[in-house]
Amino acid sequence: MAEDGVAPSLVLAGSGLDEAALGDPATRVSYRQVTIVFGNAVRLARDPAIALRAGARMRLTAYGIYGYALLSSPTHAATIDLVVKYHRAAAPVADLFHTRDGDVESFRYDVLLSQDPNDPLYRFALEFTCAAHLAMTRDLYGRAFGWSVMRIAYPAPGHASEYHRLLGCRVQFDQPANEVQLDAAWLDRRSALPDSVTHAMAREMCEQFLSGLIHASGITGQVQRMLLEQMPKRFPDIDSMAKTLAMTARTLRRRLEVEGTTYRDLLAGVRRDLAIEYLRKTRMTNEEIANRLGYSDAANFRHAFKGWTGKSPQEYRAE
């Protein structure tokens, strides 16, 4: 935005952030702050394609240790596993889902900042995410990498021609979902700098956030891990969890009972521990945490948190 003549202070207005904070490694940014800054950018932008341009600058190194874990992935399978497992934990502005059908690989995006495809903020968040994803993947597989088609849920914007120019693929608007497809042969290639030792070290650091929340072994530990990997806000019910574990819901209940717990208690425990981590280590608001943990509103989250800890989220964070 500054390159287009818009002062950074105007873009950051109302967010509680300034340029110095953006350069401080200790700064943590909440969804509320992202929403404010993106909203300012939508309102002030002189170039309607600013989100595509900004996303294209999100090179692998911009993702910290997560980026290095991807860059050093020794195989395609390791890369996809890492993306699926940790993309959600990295607090993205859009959720990411991967599927593969024969020679076609697909990534679907669900925007988190808005649920309305006609909302300019929804479009801005999706443009930024897709451009960033493409930039990251080109760092992995080379500048010649590209998608075969991109499908988008909203109508074609006035700068639709910029999509093809900046993303280099065929684009279809007014589609049922946001999705990109590519020839799976691309992703069967090794990444640019595979190194199993570096990858293991970087992945271990990514794992610390999740593994620190897992307190048990046996089927209890398995369920805890799988619940964590399903966040945000898509925690499965016991029937779905049992199916994933290749057993019936009745068998899962019985095995958990033997270990002294229930599926309901495990789900509540995972939500509690994630809430505590968010309150301790981020600036996310109660509304943002509630949304991420699958609660219908902040009031229900506050009630649950007080039941777990005896304190409100505000009191816990203050202490």
VOPAGU-2260 file (C-alpha; in pm, 1 decimal, decimal comma):
REM VOPAGU-2260
SITE   aa  ch    i         X         Y         Z
SITE  MET   A    0       0,0       0,0       0,0
SITE  ALA   A    1     288,5     235,2      78,8
SITE  GLU   A    2     428,1     178,6    -270,1
SITE  ASP   A    3      93,1     298,7    -406,0
SITE  GLY   A    4     113,8     618,2    -201,8
SITE  VAL   A    5    -104,7     515,8      95,3
SITE  ALA   A    6      54,5     584,0     434,2
SITE  PRO   A    7     106,6     269,6     648,1
SITE  SER   A    8     -47,2     451,9     946,4
SITE  LEU   A    9    -375,4     475,1     753,8
SITE  VAL   A   10    -372,6     106,6     665,7
SITE  LEU   A   11    -301,8      12,0    1029,6
SITE  ALA   A   12    -546,9     265,3    1178,4
SITE  GLY   A   13    -768,0     125,6    1452,0
SITE  SER   A   14    -579,4    -204,8    1478,9
SITE  GLY   A   15    -351,9    -115,2    1769,6
SITE  LEU   A   16     -51,6    -193,5    1547,3
SITE  ASP   A   17     215,3      33,4    1404,0
SITE  GLU   A   18     513,9     -19,3    1175,9
SITE  ALA   A   19     745,3     -82,3    1471,7
SITE  ALA   A   20     517,0    -359,1    1599,3
SITE  LEU   A   21     522,4    -527,9    1258,4
SITE  GLY   A   22     900,8    -545,7    1280,6
SITE  ASP   A   23     901,8    -690,8    1632,9
SITE  PRO   A   24     927,0   -1074,8    1646,0
SITE  ALA   A   25     735,2   -1072,1    1974,1
SITE  THR   A   26     425,4    -916,8    1815,5
SITE  ARG   A   27     116,4   -1138,5    1801,0
SITE  VAL   A   28    -164,8   -1039,4    1566,8
SITE  SER   A   29    -529,1   -1134,5    1624,6
SITE  TYR   A   30    -803,9   -1208,0    1374,1
SITE  ARG   A   31    -969,4    -882,1    1479,9
SITE  GLN   A   32    -655,5    -688,1    1387,8
SITE  VAL   A   33    -621,8    -868,2    1056,1
SITE  THR   A   34    -985,8    -792,7     979,3
SITE  ILE   A   35    -937,1    -421,7    1057,7
SITE  VAL   A   36    -621,5    -388,9     846,0
SITE  PHE   A   37    -770,3    -583,7     554,1
SITE  GLY   A   38   -1083,8    -369,1     579,0
SITE  ASN   A   39    -872,9     -52,6     568,9
SITE  ALA   A   40    -689,3    -186,8     264,8
SITE  VAL   A   41   -1015,4    -264,1      85,2
SITE  ARG   A   42   -1136,1      90,5     150,9
SITE  LEU   A   43    -811,4     274,2      71,7
SITE  ALA   A   44    -656,4      66,5    -208,5
SITE  ARG   A   45    -584,2     246,7    -532,0
SITE  ASP   A   46    -511,9     -86,7    -699,9
SITE  PRO   A   47    -804,3    -335,0    -676,5
SITE  ALA   A   48    -555,0    -621,2    -714,1
SITE  ILE   A   49    -354,3    -518,5    -405,0
SITE  ALA   A   50    -435,4    -842,5    -216,1
SITE  LEU   A   51    -302,3   -1054,5    -503,5
SITE  ARG   A   52      15,4    -846,4    -514,0
SITE  ALA   A   53      66,0    -864,3    -137,2
SITE  GLY   A   54       2,8   -1237,6    -120,7
SITE  ALA   A   55     260,8   -1297,2    -391,5
SITE  ARG   A   56     526,1   -1161,8    -151,6
SITE  MET   A   57     455,0   -1428,2     108,5
SITE  ARG   A   58     757,1   -1641,8      31,6
SITE  LEU   A   59     834,3   -1954,0     231,9
SITE  THR   A   60    1062,9   -1769,0     471,5
SITE  ALA   A   61     770,6   -1543,8     570,9
SITE  TYR   A   62     619,0   -1843,7     751,4
SITE  GLY   A   63     908,1   -1889,7     992,1
SITE  ILE   A   64     986,5   -2242,5    1104,1
SITE  TYR   A   65     674,0   -2374,9     927,6
SITE  GLY   A   66     817,6   -2250,9     597,1
SITE  TYR   A   67    1152,9   -2417,6     660,1
SITE  ALA   A   68     976,2   -2742,7     747,1
SITE  LEU   A   69     800,1   -2730,0     408,8
SITE  LEU   A   70    1113,5   -2633,8     219,0
SITE  SER   A   71    1311,8   -2925,1     363,1
SITE  SER   A   72    1037,3   -3187,1     318,4
SITE  PRO   A   73    1206,0   -3497,3     172,2
SITE  THR   A   74     891,8   -3620,3      -8,5
SITE  HIS   A   75     566,4   -3488,6    -148,3
SITE  ALA   A   76     373,3   -3697,1     104,3
SITE  ALA   A   77     563,3   -3527,7     389,4
SITE  THR   A   78     485,4   -3184,4     242,8
SITE  ILE   A   79     111,9   -3249,3     213,2
SITE  ASP   A   80      98,0   -3404,1     559,7
SITE  LEU   A   81     265,2   -3094,4     702,8
SITE  VAL   A   82      35,5   -2853,9     517,2
SITE  VAL   A   83    -281,5   -3033,1     624,0
SITE  LYS   A   84    -172,9   -3074,5     985,8
SITE  TYR   A   85     -28,3   -2731,3    1064,0
SITE  HIS   A   86    -196,6   -2487,5     824,2
SITE  ARG   A   87    -494,0   -2463,4    1060,6
SITE  ALA   A   88    -276,1   -2414,4    1366,2
SITE  ALA   A   89     -96,9   -2124,8    1196,0
SITE  ALA   A   90    -410,3   -1905,9    1225,1
SITE  PRO   A   91    -468,9   -1850,9     854,0
SITE  VAL   A   92    -731,4   -1619,1     707,1
SITE  ALA   A   93    -868,5   -1914,1     508,4
SITE  ASP   A   94    -886,0   -2281,5     596,8
SITE  LEU   A   95    -724,7   -2526,6     353,6
SITE  PHE   A   96    -835,8   -2877,9     253,1
SITE  HIS   A   97    -654,9   -3119,2      21,5
SITE  THR   A   98    -787,3   -3401,7    -197,4
SITE  ARG   A   99    -638,3   -3614,2    -473,5
SITE  ASP   A  100    -831,4   -3802,2    -740,7
SITE  GLY   A  101    -604,3   -3991,3    -976,5
SITE  ASP   A  102    -393,2   -3740,7   -1166,0
SITE  VAL   A  103    -576,4   -3435,2   -1030,3
SITE  GLU   A  104    -486,3   -3268,8    -702,0
SITE  SER   A  105    -716,8   -3010,0    -544,6
SITE  PHE   A  106    -699,3   -2755,0    -264,3
SITE  ARG   A  107   -1021,6   -2602,8    -129,6
SITE  TYR   A  108   -1028,2   -2273,9      62,9
SITE  ASP   A  109   -1288,0   -2178,2     324,3
SITE  VAL   A  110   -1253,6   -1810,4     416,7
SITE  LEU   A  111   -1252,7   -1752,4     794,0
SITE  LEU   A  112   -1278,8   -1373,6     811,5
SITE  SER   A  113   -1620,6   -1360,7     646,2
SITE  GLN   A  114   -1887,0   -1609,3     543,0
SITE  ASP   A  115   -2036,5   -1394,9     264,2
SITE  PRO   A  116   -1875,4   -1439,5     -80,4
SITE  ASN   A  117   -2013,0   -1098,8    -179,6
SITE  ASP   A  118   -1831,6    -926,2     107,7
SITE  PRO   A  119   -1523,9    -733,8     -19,9
SITE  LEU   A  120   -1334,7    -861,4     287,0
SITE  TYR   A  121   -1409,4   -1220,7     181,0
SITE  ARG   A  122   -1267,7   -1151,9    -164,7
SITE  PHE   A  123    -962,7    -973,5     -24,9
SITE  ALA   A  124    -883,3   -1261,0     213,8
SITE  LEU   A  125    -920,7   -1523,4     -59,4
SITE  GLU   A  126    -706,0   -1330,7    -308,6
SITE  PHE   A  127    -432,7   -1285,6     -49,4
SITE  THR   A  128    -442,4   -1652,8      54,4
SITE  CYS   A  129    -437,9   -1794,3    -297,9
SITE  ALA   A  130    -154,9   -1567,5    -413,1
SITE  ALA   A  131      44,2   -1657,8    -100,6
SITE  HIS   A  132     -19,2   -2029,8    -153,1
SITE  LEU   A  133     101,6   -2004,0    -512,8
SITE  ALA   A  134     415,6   -1812,8    -410,3
SITE  MET   A  135     491,9   -2070,1    -141,2
SITE  THR   A  136     445,1   -2362,5    -380,7
SITE  ARG   A  137     668,4   -2202,8    -642,6
SITE  ASP   A  138     940,5   -2175,1    -380,1
SITE  LEU   A  139     900,9   -2549,4    -331,7
SITE  TYR   A  140     878,9   -2664,2    -694,3
SITE  GLY   A  141    1019,5   -2382,9    -909,0
SITE  ARG   A  142     888,7   -2075,2   -1087,8
SITE  ALA   A  143     735,0   -2281,7   -1368,6
SITE  PHE   A  144     482,0   -2429,6   -1124,7
SITE  GLY   A  145     119,7   -2334,1   -1182,9
SITE  TRP   A  146    -241,5   -2436,8   -1132,6
SITE  SER   A  147    -455,4   -2566,6   -1418,3
SITE  VAL   A  148    -776,6   -2398,7   -1302,5
SITE  MET   A  149    -902,3   -2181,1   -1017,5
SITE  ARG   A  150   -1270,0   -2180,2    -914,9
SITE  ILE   A  151   -1412,6   -1896,7    -705,2
SITE  ALA   A  152   -1745,3   -1865,0    -521,6
SITE  TYR   A  153   -1810,8   -1495,7    -591,7
SITE  PRO   A  154   -1894,8   -1316,8    -920,0
SITE  ALA   A  155   -1613,1   -1186,1   -1137,0
SITE  PRO   A  156   -1480,3    -856,6    -990,4
SITE  GLY   A  157   -1385,4    -559,0   -1202,9
SITE  HIS   A  158   -1018,9    -664,5   -1197,5
SITE  ALA   A  159   -1086,9   -1026,4   -1298,7
SITE  SER   A  160    -828,5   -1002,0   -1578,3
SITE  GLU   A  161    -560,2    -953,4   -1311,6
SITE  TYR   A  162    -627,4   -1302,3   -1177,4
SITE  HIS   A  163    -499,7   -1465,2   -1491,9
SITE  ARG   A  164    -208,7   -1222,7   -1523,4
SITE  LEU   A  165     -92,4   -1261,0   -1161,5
SITE  LEU   A  166    -187,5   -1624,2   -1100,1
SITE  GLY   A  167    -126,2   -1758,3   -1449,8
SITE  CYS   A  168    -421,3   -1997,3   -1476,2
SITE  ARG   A  169    -776,6   -2024,7   -1605,6
SITE  VAL   A  170   -1025,0   -1872,8   -1356,7
SITE  GLN   A  171   -1395,9   -1955,5   -1319,9
SITE  PHE   A  172   -1624,4   -1737,4   -1105,3
SITE  ASP   A  173   -1967,2   -1801,6    -947,3
SITE  GLN   A  174   -1864,8   -2155,4    -853,2
SITE  PRO   A  175   -1997,2   -2372,2    -564,7
SITE  ALA   A  176   -1666,7   -2346,5    -373,9
SITE  ASN   A  177   -1320,1   -2188,6    -379,1
SITE  GLU   A  178   -1078,4   -2440,4    -524,4
SITE  VAL   A  179    -761,1   -2473,7    -726,7
SITE  GLN   A  180    -666,2   -2781,3    -927,2
SITE  LEU   A  181    -338,2   -2893,9   -1072,7
SITE  ASP   A  182    -175,9   -3188,1   -1241,5
SITE  ALA   A  183     -63,4   -3415,0    -958,9
SITE  ALA   A  184     258,5   -3485,2   -1149,9
SITE  TRP   A  185     381,3   -3147,0   -1029,1
SITE  LEU   A  186     348,6   -3242,1    -667,3
SITE  ASP   A  187     508,8   -3580,9    -715,0
SITE  ARG   A  188     835,1   -3392,8    -761,0
SITE  ARG   A  189    1078,1   -3344,8    -476,1
SITE  SER   A  190    1091,7   -3000,2    -317,7
SITE  ALA   A  191    1375,5   -2764,2    -399,7
SITE  LEU   A  192    1590,4   -2830,4     -92,0
SITE  PRO   A  193    1496,0   -3166,0      64,3
SITE  ASP   A  194    1681,6   -3247,5     383,8
SITE  SER   A  195    1543,2   -3509,5     618,8
SITE  VAL   A  196    1740,7   -3391,7     922,9
SITE  THR   A  197    1640,9   -3025,5     888,0
SITE  HIS   A  198    1284,9   -3131,4     817,5
SITE  ALA   A  199    1272,2   -3344,6    1131,1
SITE  MET   A  200    1405,8   -3058,5    1344,2
SITE  ALA   A  201    1166,1   -2802,5    1198,0
SITE  ARG   A  202     870,7   -3037,6    1223,1
SITE  GLU   A  203     952,0   -3108,0    1586,2
SITE  MET   A  204     928,6   -2735,9    1660,0
SITE  CYS   A  205     593,4   -2719,3    1478,8
SITE  GLU   A  206     481,0   -3018,9    1681,2
SITE  GLN   A  207     553,9   -2853,8    2015,2
SITE  PHE   A  208     232,0   -2655,1    2009,9
SITE  LEU   A  209      20,0   -2963,7    1949,1
SITE  SER   A  210     213,7   -3223,7    2146,4
SITE  GLY   A  211     221,1   -3002,7    2453,3
SITE  LEU   A  212    -154,9   -3036,2    2468,8
SITE  ILE   A  213    -160,2   -3417,2    2461,0
SITE  HIS   A  214    -146,0   -3574,0    2804,5
SITE  ALA   A  215    -224,4   -3942,0    2750,8
SITE  SER   A  216    -131,2   -4256,5    2559,7
SITE  GLY   A  217    -351,2   -4538,7    2433,4
SITE  ILE   A  218    -679,6   -4468,2    2259,3
SITE  THR   A  219    -719,8   -4152,9    2470,4
SITE  GLY   A  220    -399,8   -4005,9    2326,4
SITE  GLN   A  221    -503,3   -4104,8    1973,0
SITE  VAL   A  222    -835,4   -3928,9    2008,7
SITE  GLN   A  223    -669,8   -3618,1    2155,0
SITE  ARG   A  224    -425,5   -3597,6    1863,8
SITE  MET   A  225    -699,2   -3640,0    1606,3
SITE  LEU   A  226    -915,9   -3376,2    1770,8
SITE  LEU   A  227    -626,5   -3129,7    1762,2
SITE  GLU   A  228    -561,6   -3204,1    1396,9
SITE  GLN   A  229    -926,7   -3131,4    1312,1
SITE  MET   A  230    -923,8   -2775,0    1445,4
SITE  PRO   A  231   -1047,2   -2514,2    1392,7
SITE  LYS   A  232   -1422,0   -2557,5    1452,6
SITE  ARG   A  233   -1456,7   -2892,1    1278,4
SITE  PHE   A  234   -1435,3   -3131,3    1568,6
SITE  PRO   A  235   -1595,6   -3461,6    1461,1
SITE  ASP   A  236   -1871,5   -3634,8    1657,1
SITE  ILE   A  237   -1801,6   -3973,9    1813,7
SITE  ASP   A  238   -1944,4   -4164,8    1516,5
SITE  SER   A  239   -1710,1   -3988,4    1273,4
SITE  MET   A  240   -1414,4   -4032,4    1508,0
SITE  ALA   A  241   -1487,8   -4403,7    1549,3
SITE  LYS   A  242   -1508,2   -4447,6    1171,4
SITE  THR   A  243   -1171,2   -4276,9    1128,2
SITE  LEU   A  244   -1025,1   -4514,0    1388,6
SITE  ALA   A  245   -1178,0   -4813,8    1203,8
SITE  MET   A  246   -1410,5   -4916,4    1486,8
SITE  THR   A  247   -1771,5   -4869,9    1590,8
SITE  ALA   A  248   -1882,6   -4587,3    1817,8
SITE  ARG   A  249   -1979,8   -4848,5    2075,3
SITE  THR   A  250   -1627,8   -4995,8    2073,6
SITE  LEU   A  251   -1471,5   -4651,2    2103,0
SITE  ARG   A  252   -1692,8   -4565,2    2400,6
SITE  ARG   A  253   -1601,4   -4892,1    2569,8
SITE  ARG   A  254   -1225,9   -4848,6    2515,3
SITE  LEU   A  255   -1235,7   -4491,8    2644,3
SITE  GLU   A  256   -1435,0   -4607,2    2946,1
SITE  VAL   A  257   -1164,9   -4864,2    3022,3
SITE  GLU   A  258    -910,7   -4577,2    3023,9
SITE  GLY   A  259   -1134,4   -4378,0    3258,9
SITE  THR   A  260   -1269,2   -4112,9    3023,0
SITE  THR   A  261   -1537,4   -4030,8    2767,5
SITE  TYR   A  262   -1533,4   -3875,0    2423,1
SITE  ARG   A  263   -1725,8   -3576,1    2556,3
SITE  ASP   A  264   -1466,5   -3519,2    2829,2
SITE  LEU   A  265   -1177,7   -3546,1    2580,7
SITE  LEU   A  266   -1338,9   -3293,8    2347,1
SITE  ALA   A  267   -1395,7   -3054,3    2636,6
SITE  GLY   A  268   -1034,0   -3101,6    2749,4
SITE  VAL   A  269    -893,3   -3025,9    2405,1
SITE  ARG   A  270   -1109,2   -2715,4    2378,0
SITE  ARG   A  271    -999,7   -2604,7    2727,0
SITE  ASP   A  272    -629,7   -2651,5    2655,1
SITE  LEU   A  273    -652,4   -2475,1    2319,3
SITE  ALA   A  274    -842,8   -2187,0    2480,7
SITE  ILE   A  275    -571,9   -2151,4    2744,7
SITE  GLU   A  276    -298,9   -2153,7    2478,8
SITE  TYR   A  277    -480,5   -1886,7    2277,5
SITE  LEU   A  278    -533,8   -1668,4    2584,7
SITE  ARG   A  279    -171,6   -1703,8    2694,8
SITE  LYS   A  280       6,5   -1673,4    2362,1
SITE  THR   A  281    -214,0   -1469,5    2127,4
SITE  ARG   A  282    -421,7   -1152,8    2121,8
SITE  MET   A  283    -730,0   -1329,6    1987,8
SITE  THR   A  284   -1058,3   -1197,1    2125,3
SITE  ASN   A  285   -1320,8   -1413,8    2298,2
SITE  GLU   A  286   -1528,9   -1404,5    1979,6
SITE  GLU   A  287   -1235,3   -1527,5    1772,2
SITE  ILE   A  288   -1149,6   -1806,1    2015,5
SITE  ALA   A  289   -1514,2   -1910,9    2037,5
SITE  ASN   A  290   -1536,1   -1930,1    1658,9
SITE  ARG   A  291   -1214,5   -2128,5    1633,4
SITE  LEU   A  292   -1327,7   -2378,7    1896,9
SITE  GLY   A  293   -1668,1   -2435,5    1740,8
SITE  TYR   A  294   -1887,4   -2243,0    1986,7
SITE  SER   A  295   -2195,5   -2065,4    1853,9
SITE  ASP   A  296   -2101,6   -1740,4    2027,1
SITE  ALA   A  297   -1862,1   -1584,6    2278,9
SITE  ALA   A  298   -2114,1   -1616,6    2564,7
SITE  ASN   A  299   -2118,1   -1996,4    2535,4
SITE  PHE   A  300   -1738,2   -2000,1    2527,2
SITE  ARG   A  301   -1713,1   -1778,3    2836,2
SITE  HIS   A  302   -1958,7   -2002,2    3023,0
SITE  ALA   A  303   -1760,1   -2315,0    2929,7
SITE  PHE   A  304   -1426,6   -2156,7    3021,3
SITE  LYS   A  305   -1552,2   -2048,4    3362,7
SITE  GLY   A  306   -1672,9   -2402,7    3421,8
SITE  TRP   A  307   -1325,0   -2537,6    3338,6
SITE  THR   A  308   -1113,6   -2289,2    3532,3
SITE  GLY   A  309   -1342,9   -2103,0    3771,3
SITE  LYS   A  310   -1240,3   -1777,9    3598,7
SITE  SER   A  311   -1360,0   -1578,8    3302,3
SITE  PRO   A  312   -1130,1   -1561,4    2996,7
SITE  GLN   A  313   -1057,7   -1195,4    3079,8
SITE  GLU   A  314    -957,5   -1281,4    3435,7
SITE  TYR   A  315    -738,6   -1568,4    3320,0
SITE  ARG   A  316    -559,0   -1357,0    3060,4
SITE  ALA   A  317    -504,7   -1072,6    3307,7
SITE  GLU   A  318    -339,3   -1308,7    3555,9
